[in-house]
Amino acid sequence: MGRLVRRYHERLVALGVSDYSWEQCLQHYRGSVLYALAPGIAMLGALDATDGRGLGDAIVLRALLHASDVDAFGAFVLA
């Protein structure tokens, strides 16, 4: 995944967090990526679509691409 997520997990363990495996951390990260979609979608409704910047579109597109890269929806296992 990413070095930053790995460092985050290593630091948690170093500070005494137990019973939280790398696999759990990775799964939680993958699922949390979906939360980045909400601000972008909210911005789409609030921004002036004629300003030419496409900021809302860019935020949503980047969040969707990252969600796809890390298989964010696959992080949710239905039992």
C-alpha positions as CSV (number, residue, x, y, z in Angstrom):
1,M,0.0,0.0,0.0
2,G,1.7,3.1,1.0
3,R,4.7,3.9,3.1
4,L,2.8,6.5,5.0
5,V,0.1,3.9,6.1
6,R,2.9,1.5,7.0
7,R,4.6,4.1,9.1
8,Y,1.3,5.0,10.8
9,H,0.8,1.4,11.8
10,E,4.3,1.0,13.0
11,R,4.0,4.1,15.2
12,L,0.7,2.8,16.7
13,V,2.4,-0.4,17.6
14,A,5.5,1.4,19.0
15,L,3.2,3.5,21.2
16,G,1.6,0.4,22.7
17,V,-1.4,-0.3,20.5
18,S,-1.9,-4.0,20.5
19,D,-4.4,-6.4,18.8
20,Y,-4.4,-4.2,15.7
21,S,-2.7,-6.0,12.8
22,W,-1.3,-4.5,9.7
23,E,-4.1,-6.3,7.8
24,Q,-6.7,-4.6,9.9
25,C,-5.0,-1.2,9.5
26,L,-4.9,-1.6,5.8
27,Q,-8.5,-2.6,5.6
28,H,-9.5,0.4,7.7
29,Y,-7.5,2.7,5.5
30,R,-9.0,1.3,2.3
31,G,-12.5,1.8,3.6
32,S,-11.7,5.3,4.9
33,V,-10.7,6.4,1.4
34,L,-14.4,6.6,0.5
35,Y,-15.0,9.4,2.9
36,A,-13.0,11.7,0.6
37,L,-15.9,11.5,-1.9
38,A,-18.3,13.3,0.4
39,P,-16.7,16.8,0.3
40,G,-16.2,16.6,-3.5
41,I,-19.8,15.6,-4.1
42,A,-21.0,18.4,-1.8
43,M,-18.8,20.9,-3.6
44,L,-20.3,19.9,-6.9
45,G,-23.6,21.3,-5.8
46,A,-22.1,24.4,-4.2
47,L,-19.6,25.6,-6.9
48,D,-20.4,27.7,-9.9
49,A,-20.0,25.2,-12.7
50,T,-19.2,28.0,-15.2
51,D,-16.1,29.3,-13.4
52,G,-13.9,27.0,-15.5
53,R,-11.8,25.6,-12.7
54,G,-13.6,22.2,-12.4
55,L,-12.5,21.9,-8.8
56,G,-15.4,19.7,-7.6
57,D,-15.0,17.4,-10.6
58,A,-11.3,17.1,-9.9
59,I,-11.8,16.2,-6.2
60,V,-14.4,13.6,-7.0
61,L,-12.3,12.1,-9.9
62,R,-9.2,11.9,-7.7
63,A,-11.1,10.3,-4.9
64,L,-12.7,7.8,-7.2
65,L,-9.4,6.9,-8.8
66,H,-7.7,6.4,-5.5
67,A,-10.7,4.3,-4.2
68,S,-10.2,2.2,-7.3
69,D,-6.4,1.9,-6.8
70,V,-6.8,0.6,-3.3
71,D,-10.0,-1.4,-3.9
72,A,-11.8,0.6,-1.3
73,F,-15.2,-1.1,-1.8
74,G,-13.5,-4.4,-1.4
75,A,-12.5,-3.4,2.1
76,F,-16.1,-4.0,3.2
77,V,-16.8,-7.7,3.6
78,L,-20.4,-8.6,4.1
79,A,-20.9,-11.6,6.4
